[in-house]
Amino acid sequence: MCIRDRVSTQSTWGLLIQGRKMSENGMIWQQLRKLISIVDELSDIGLQKYIQLPRIATLGTQSSGKSSVLEHIVGIDFLPRGDGVVTRRPLELRLVHLNDQNQKPWAVFDEIPGEKFTDFLVVRKKIDEVTDKIAGVSKNIVDKPIVLHVYSPTCPDMTLIDLPGITRIPLKDSDQPSNIEEITKRMALKYVSDRRTIILCVIPANIDLTTSEALQLSKKCDESGLRTIGVITKIDIMDKGTNAKKSLMGQEVPLRLGYVGVKLRSQQDIIDLSLIHISEPTRPLYISYAVFCLKKKKKK
């Protein structure tokens, strides 16, 4: 066999092995989607009360940047925003990745059967409406989850629970009780104490990590840090001369899964700019990731 034939044969075998690996990973990806669906169905029939089902929950104080983190995971602007308490019911996001990059994303609410929403500004309004329907219009916080299914080429296959932020003091002229801090902490602990729950602990960079209430709560139910991922937000608004290097390297409060730093949009950016999905590169071995950019919103 000549060298050229040998190289050609080796290349062919390499392509066959690579193709087999991609096929195997594709099957794993499909099985993972099936597993997530089964877990969601078991949760729907109330099995979570009797056995522990795996899930991912976000934990953070009020205005820590949880909503922005979630929107960047999904790749779509759709969560309610504003001053004070915004997330007043746990929001269970069931994300389904669409392989067709040209397919338009849509959303479905369990509480609004038979309706499919393709306009995510409407989805945002509907979240407010179903929140007010159960929790009232005076900023009360209620532990009755909103289940929202999102189908999009920009999101991964996963189920996330966005918890109301830990609130210390009740708002003036609201229905929030005087022990609102105790209520929000108890609600958070109910979800993150489950040993099968992965905790996305969202911490703003402009506070001392050792005083973070979210981190204290996660440490309380996950002492070894085996299932806690630290997400450090607002790095861009830290005081001049300071940085988040020690926090990100785990030199202050170590976590086994470590920390990730993110720069999200400011409130002015949210007003002026849209988060848009511009491309999703080839998915080697079926690992999904997306690229996003900002563009100016059109004035009406």
N, C-alpha and C positions, 0 to 999 in steps of 0.2 A: 504493500500500500504506500503510495507516495505521500509526502508531507502535506500537500494540498488536500488530498482525500482525508487524511487523518484529522487535520484541522477542521475540515467541513463536517466530519462525523462527530468530533467533539462539540462543535458549535450546535449541531442538530440535537445531540444528547442534552446539551445545556439548555436549549430552548424547550425541550420536552420536559426536563426536570422543573424548569421555571414555570411552565404551563401547568404541570401537575400541582406544584405548590400553590399557584394562584387559584386553581380549581378547588384544592382542599380548603384554602382560606375563604373562598367564596361560599363553600358549604358551611364553614364555621360561621360566617357572617349571616347566612340564612337561618341557621339553627339558633343563633343569638337573637334574631328578630322574633323567632317563634317562642323562645324562652321568655323574652320580655312580655310578649302578648299573653302568655300563660300566667305570668306573675300578675299582670294587670287584671286579668279575668278573675283570678283567685281573690285579689283585693276587692273587686266589685261585689263578690258574694259574701264579703265580711270575714274571710278566713284570716285576715291580719289580726283579728282579735284572739285567735287561738294558736297560730303558729307565726314565726317570724319570717317575713318575706323580704328579699333584698330590695333596696331602693336607695336613692340619692336625695339628700335634703340640704337646702341652703340655710345657714345659720349666721345671723348678724344683727347688729343693733339697727335702730331706725336710721335711715339715710346713710347706710354704710356702702351702698352701691350694688346691692344684691340684684335689683332689677336690671341694671345695665350689664352685669355679668351674664345673667340669663339670656338677655337679648342678643349678646354676642355669641353665645352658644347656639342659639336658634338661628341667628342671622337675619332677624326680622324685627322691625319696630312694632310692638303691639301691646306692651304693658303700660298700665295707667301710671301717670307721673303727677307730681305735685309736691307741695310743702306738707310737712307733718306726716301723719300715718297714712300710707297709701295702700299697702297690702293688709287687708283687714280680715281676710279669710285665707287659709292655706290654699295655694294654687298648685294642683297636680298637673304637670305638663307631660303629656305622653307624646313623645316626638317620634315620628316615622320618617326615615330618610327615603326620598324618591330618587331613583336612579336616572330618570330622564331630566337632564339639566334644563330643558326648555319648558318643563311642566310648571304651571302656575301653582304656588302654594295655596293651601286652604286649611280651614280649622273647623272643628265640630265641638260643641258643648254637650255634655251629658244632660245638663239641665234644660237645654233647648233642643229637644228631639226633632229630627226631620229637617233641620236647617244646616246648610253648608255655607261657610263664609269665606270669600276670597279677598275681601277688602279688610285689611288688618286694622284700619282705623275704626271700622265697625266692631271688630273683635275687641278692641280696647274699650269701646263704649259698652259692649255687652258684659265685659268683666265688671265694670262699674255697676251696671244694672243688676246683675245677679248677686253682687256683693251687697248693694243697698237693700235688695229684696229680703235677704236673710239677716244682715247685720244692722240694717237701718241706715239712715242718712246722716246720723250724728257721730260718725267716726268710731262706733263701737267695733270691737274685735270678737269674732266668733269662730270656734273651732269646728267648722263644717266645710270641708274642702270643695273647691271648684275643680271639676275634672275637665281639662281642655286637651283635645287631640289636635296636634299640628302636623301636617304632612307637607314636607318641603325638601327640595334638593340641597338646601343649605344647612340642614340640621342632621345630627347623628341619630342613630337609634338608641334611645334611652328614655327613662322616666325620671323626672325631677320634681321635687316638692319645694315650692317657694313658701317659706314660713313668714308670718308677720314679724317685723323687726322687734327686738326687745325694746320696750317703751318704759321709761322711768317715771314720767309724770303725766297724769291725764290732761288732755287738752281742755281748755276753757270752753264752756258751753257745748260740751259733747256728752254722749252717753257712756263714756269710759268711766269705769268705777275707780275708786281711790287706790285700789290694789292692782292697777293695770300692769305694774312691773312683775308682780307675782304671777299674774295670769299669763302674760306673754312668755315668761321663763318656764312656767309649768307646761305650756303648750309646746314650746321648743323641746323640752326634755322628753316629752311624750314620744316625739318622733325620733330624736337623735339617740335616745338611750338604747334603742333596739340595736343589738350587736351586728345585725346584718345591714345596717344603714351606713352608707358612706356619707361623711359630713363635709360639705363645702363650707368652710368657715371663712366668711368674708369680713376682712378687717381693713379699715382705712389706714393709710400709711402715716397720717398726721396725728395719730394718737400713740401713746406708749403701749407697745405690744403686751407688756406685763399687766396692764390694767384693762385689757380687752375683756368685756363681759362675755362675748361670744366664745372667745378662746377659753375662758374660765369654765364655761358650761360644757364645751367639748371635752376639756380635760377631766371634768367631773365624771363623764360617762365613758370616756375613752382615754384612760390615764396613760397608756403606752403610746398613744397617737398612731395606732395601727390602721385606723380607718378615717383619719382626718386629713384633709388637704387644705392648707392655708392659702387663701386668695387675698393678696394685698392690693387694695385699690387706692386711688387718689394720690399716686406717687408724684404726680406733676404739681401738686399744690403743697408739698412739704416746704418747711421754712428753708430759706437760703442757707447754704452751708451744711445742710443735713442730707442724709440719704437713707435708703432702705436696705443697704447692703447686708448689714448684720441680721436683719429680720429675714431677708430672702435666703441667706445661707444657714438659717436655723441656729445662729449663735446666741440668740436671746431666749427664745422658747422653742426648743427643737421638736419637730414632728417627723415621724418615720417616713411619711409620704412627702414631706417637704412643703415648700411654698412656691407660688407662682405670682409674679407681679404683673399687673395689668394697668394700662392707661386707657381709661374710658372717656366718654364724652362729658364735657361740663354741661350744666343746665342751659347755658347759652348755645352750646353746640347742638343740643337736643332741639332747641327752638329753630336754629338756622340750618342745620344739616341733617341729611337722611343717611341711615346706615344701609348701604346697598351691597348686594352680593355681585362681584364682578367676574369671578371665575372659580372653578374648582379644578385644580390640576388633576392629572391622571392619578388614579387611586392604586398605587403599587401595593400588592398583597391585600387589597381591599381595606386599606386604612384611609378613613375619610378625613379630609380637612378642607377648609375653605378660605378664600381670600376676600376681604371686605375693604371698602373705601368709603369716604364721605363725599357727599355732593350737596351743593346748596339747594334748599327747598325752593320751589317755585312760589312766588307771591301770588295770592289769590286776588 
